[in-house]
Amino acid sequence: MDNSSGVGVLDKAALVLSALESGPATLAGLVAATGLARPTAHRLAVALEHHRMVARDMQGRFILGPRLAELAAAAGEDRLLATAGPVLTHLRDVTGESAQLYRRQGDMRICVAAAERLSGLRDTVPVGSTLTMKAGSSAQVLMAWEEPERLHRGLQGARFTATALSGVRRRGWAQSIGEREPGVASVSAPVRGPSNRVVAAVSVSGPIERLTRHPGRMHAQAVIDAAGRLSEALRRS
């Protein structure tokens, strides 16, 4: 079967990526696997490295790069959102509080799905809202499992500390009391993608008067269960 798309450079780049799917390769290995001329294989591999689609291992061999994992995670976002609706609705009904799903976007977090408490005093976060990564239980969850360098940068000016994030990693959930907004408490837990990387945070939030100053005691298990259901949906897909 002819695998040519008619765009030669893309076809050759796809050959390089396909060759690396089976594991690390030297330049000579790429040439052998792809049938490309050595200068062409080198030029394409270096260009793909520039775009983080290819990287190097400790021995200097070419490997698949981190950008591919990021694109795969983005592709999983549609599956995440498709599952999120019923999971958040169930979480809202079980806890009696508004439930949200957040994803990190640069130095902010964005609410990508929500199920609002139907009546009474509630914490309303409209879908599409961007919130700080410096405060709030979902910010803690999205930050806690970051690489050390990014975590260190993220803690600068944050309302929480490295010690608090260590506690989040140990417990598997976070809570905040008046951290993002006075009078509001929340509990959050991580949603993990197929590679076990944290890709989102599930939260419930509401007034401190109802959630108390220890909201995790009331709602941590329900939030963990909801996050687990979403993680399982991503693994199945």
C-alpha positions in Angstrom: 0.0 0.0 0.0 1.3 3.5 -0.8 1.8 5.5 2.4 2.7 8.7 0.6 0.6 11.7 1.4 2.1 13.6 -1.5 3.9 15.9 0.9 7.4 14.5 0.9 8.9 16.2 4.0 6.0 15.2 6.2 6.1 11.6 4.9 9.8 11.4 5.8 9.3 13.0 9.2 6.6 10.4 9.9 9.1 7.7 8.9 11.5 9.0 11.5 8.8 9.1 14.3 7.6 5.6 13.3 11.1 4.3 13.5 11.5 5.7 17.0 8.3 4.1 18.2 10.2 0.8 18.7 12.8 2.5 20.9 16.0 4.7 20.9 18.0 4.8 17.7 21.4 6.2 16.6 21.6 8.1 13.4 22.8 5.0 11.7 19.8 3.1 13.1 17.4 5.7 11.8 19.0 5.5 8.3 18.7 1.7 8.4 15.1 1.8 9.7 13.8 4.5 7.3 15.8 4.1 4.2 16.5 7.8 4.1 19.8 9.3 3.2 22.0 10.0 6.2 22.0 13.8 5.8 18.2 13.8 5.3 17.6 11.6 8.4 19.9 13.8 10.5 18.3 17.0 9.3 14.7 15.8 10.0 15.6 14.3 13.4 17.3 17.6 14.5 14.3 19.6 13.2 11.9 17.3 15.1 14.1 17.7 18.2 13.7 21.5 17.8 9.9 21.1 18.0 10.3 18.6 21.0 8.8 15.8 19.0 12.2 14.0 19.2 14.7 14.1 22.1 17.9 12.5 23.1 18.6 9.9 25.8 21.7 9.8 28.0 23.7 8.0 25.3 22.8 10.7 22.7 20.4 8.4 20.8 17.2 9.8 19.3 14.0 9.0 21.2 10.4 10.2 21.0 10.0 13.7 22.5 7.8 15.2 25.3 5.7 17.2 22.8 4.1 13.9 21.7 2.9 13.1 25.2 1.5 16.6 25.5 -0.4 16.2 22.2 -1.7 12.8 23.4 -2.9 14.4 26.6 -4.7 17.1 24.6 -6.4 14.4 22.5 -7.6 12.8 25.7 -9.2 16.0 26.8 -12.3 15.3 24.7 -12.7 12.0 26.3 -12.2 13.6 29.7 -14.9 16.2 29.0 -17.3 13.5 27.6 -17.0 11.6 30.9 -16.9 14.7 33.2 -20.6 15.7 33.0 -22.1 12.7 34.7 -19.2 12.3 37.2 -19.4 15.9 38.3 -23.2 15.8 38.6 -22.9 12.7 40.8 -20.3 14.4 42.9 -22.5 17.4 43.3 -25.5 15.3 44.3 -23.4 13.2 46.8 -21.8 16.3 48.5 -24.5 18.9 48.0 -21.9 21.3 46.8 -20.8 22.7 43.4 -18.3 20.5 41.6 -15.7 21.6 39.0 -13.0 20.1 36.8 -9.8 22.2 36.2 -6.9 21.9 33.8 -3.7 23.8 34.0 -3.0 26.2 31.1 0.4 27.9 31.5 0.5 29.9 34.8 -3.3 29.7 35.2 -5.9 27.0 35.6 -9.1 26.9 33.6 -12.5 25.5 34.6 -13.4 23.0 31.8 -16.5 21.5 33.3 -18.8 22.2 36.2 -22.0 21.0 38.0 -23.5 23.8 40.1 -25.4 23.3 43.4 -29.0 23.9 42.4 -30.1 26.2 45.1 -28.9 28.2 48.2 -25.6 29.8 48.8 -23.0 28.3 46.5 -19.6 28.9 44.9 -20.2 29.5 41.2 -17.3 29.0 38.8 -18.5 29.3 35.2 -17.0 27.0 32.6 -14.2 28.8 30.8 -13.1 30.8 33.9 -9.4 31.2 34.4 -8.1 31.2 38.0 -4.8 31.6 39.6 -2.3 28.8 40.2 -1.2 30.5 43.4 -4.2 29.7 45.6 -6.9 27.1 45.9 -7.0 23.3 46.4 -7.1 22.5 42.7 -4.1 24.7 42.1 -2.3 22.7 44.9 -3.3 19.4 43.1 -2.2 20.6 39.7 1.1 21.8 41.2 2.0 19.1 43.6 3.2 16.5 41.1 5.1 18.9 38.8 8.8 18.5 38.0 10.9 20.1 40.8 12.0 23.1 38.8 8.5 24.0 37.7 7.2 23.4 41.2 9.8 25.7 42.7 8.9 28.5 40.2 5.2 27.9 40.9 5.6 28.3 44.6 6.9 31.9 44.3 4.1 34.1 45.5 1.8 31.2 46.2 -0.6 31.0 49.2 0.6 27.5 49.9 4.1 26.0 50.7 6.3 23.1 49.6 5.4 21.4 52.9 1.7 21.7 52.1 2.2 20.2 48.6 4.2 17.3 50.2 1.1 16.6 52.3 -1.1 16.7 49.2 1.1 14.1 47.5 1.0 11.9 50.7 -2.8 12.1 51.1 -3.7 12.2 47.5 -6.0 15.2 47.9 -5.9 18.9 48.9 -8.1 21.4 50.8 -8.2 25.1 51.0 -10.0 27.4 53.4 -10.4 31.0 52.3 -7.3 30.7 50.2 -8.6 31.7 46.7 -11.6 33.7 48.0 -12.6 34.7 51.5 -15.4 32.6 52.9 -15.0 29.8 50.4 -13.6 26.3 51.1 -12.7 23.5 48.7 -11.4 20.0 48.3 -9.6 18.6 45.2 -8.1 15.4 43.9 -6.0 14.6 40.9 -7.2 13.0 37.6 -4.4 11.0 36.0 -3.9 10.1 32.3 -2.8 6.7 30.9 0.9 7.5 31.8 -0.1 8.3 35.4 0.6 12.0 34.9 -1.8 14.4 36.6 -3.9 16.0 33.8 -6.7 17.7 35.7 -8.1 18.3 39.2 -11.7 17.5 40.4 -13.0 19.9 43.1 -16.0 20.6 45.2 -16.3 24.1 46.7 -18.8 26.0 48.8 -19.1 28.4 51.8 -16.9 27.6 54.9 -20.1 27.7 57.0 -21.2 24.4 55.3 -17.8 22.8 54.5 -16.3 23.8 57.8 -12.6 24.6 58.4 -11.8 20.9 57.7 -13.6 20.3 54.4 -11.4 17.3 53.6 -13.0 15.3 56.4 -16.4 15.8 54.9 -15.7 15.4 51.2 -12.2 14.1 50.4 -13.4 10.5 49.7 -16.2 11.6 47.4 -13.8 13.8 45.4 -11.1 11.0 45.3 -13.8 8.6 44.0 -14.9 11.1 41.3 -11.3 11.7 40.2 -10.7 7.9 40.1 -13.7 7.4 37.8 -12.3 10.0 35.4 -8.8 8.5 35.5 -10.2 5.1 34.8 -12.2 6.5 31.8 -8.9 7.9 30.4 -7.1 4.7 30.9 -9.8 2.7 29.1 -9.7 5.0 26.2 
